[in-house]
């Protein structure tokens, strides 16, 4: 019985974490962009750029398990998907 409860808890937690969040870009200088990277590291190739004042950035989970130890979030914006630093994303 305990085993079933743990499995249900794990599945429920995963489903909650997988639900997309909506973010706005914050902390970027006006006129600049937030780079969306191929991997969660600053040296990774930029696959998209999000304007400094963008809203509606969809987030699909964040991680600190990165080479730098910084928090990066999996995001999608205007058809492009990749990784962006969490420090520049604020919940809407």
C-alpha positions in Angstrom: 0.0 0.0 0.0 2.8 2.4 0.9 4.5 1.6 -2.4 1.3 2.5 -4.4 1.0 5.8 -2.4 4.6 6.7 -3.3 4.1 6.0 -7.0 0.9 8.1 -7.0 2.8 10.9 -5.2 5.7 10.8 -7.7 3.3 10.9 -10.7 1.3 13.7 -9.2 4.4 15.8 -8.4 5.8 15.2 -11.9 2.5 16.3 -13.5 2.5 19.5 -11.4 6.1 20.3 -12.3 5.4 19.7 -16.0 2.6 22.2 -16.2 3.8 25.3 -18.1 4.2 28.6 -16.3 3.9 32.0 -17.8 6.8 34.5 -17.4 7.7 38.0 -18.4 11.3 39.1 -19.0 12.7 41.3 -16.2 16.1 42.8 -15.4 17.2 43.2 -19.0 18.2 46.7 -20.1 15.6 48.4 -22.4 16.4 47.7 -26.0 18.4 44.5 -25.2 17.3 40.9 -25.4 17.3 37.7 -23.4 19.1 34.9 -25.2 17.5 31.5 -25.3 20.3 28.9 -25.3 20.5 25.4 -26.8 21.7 24.0 -23.4 21.5 25.5 -19.9 24.9 27.2 -20.0 26.0 30.7 -21.0 28.5 29.3 -23.6 25.8 27.3 -25.5 24.6 28.5 -28.9 21.8 31.1 -28.8 18.7 29.7 -30.6 16.4 32.7 -30.1 16.3 36.2 -28.6 13.4 37.4 -26.4 12.8 41.2 -26.3 13.6 43.0 -22.9 9.9 43.7 -22.3 8.3 40.4 -23.5 5.4 38.7 -21.8 4.0 35.3 -22.3 7.2 33.3 -22.1 6.2 29.7 -21.4 8.3 27.9 -18.8 8.5 24.1 -18.5 10.6 23.6 -15.4 13.8 24.9 -14.0 17.1 23.3 -12.9 20.2 24.2 -10.9 21.9 21.0 -12.2 24.0 23.0 -14.6 27.8 23.5 -15.2 27.6 26.9 -13.6 25.2 26.0 -10.8 22.9 28.9 -11.9 19.2 28.2 -12.3 18.1 27.8 -15.9 14.5 27.2 -17.2 13.3 25.4 -20.2 11.3 28.0 -22.2 9.3 28.5 -25.3 8.6 31.9 -27.0 7.4 32.7 -30.4 7.9 29.2 -31.7 11.5 28.8 -30.4 12.4 26.5 -27.5 15.6 26.4 -25.3 17.0 27.5 -22.0 17.0 30.9 -20.3 18.4 32.1 -17.0 15.8 32.1 -14.3 17.0 35.4 -12.9 15.6 37.2 -15.9 12.2 35.6 -15.7 9.4 36.8 -13.4 6.0 35.0 -13.0 3.1 36.7 -14.7 
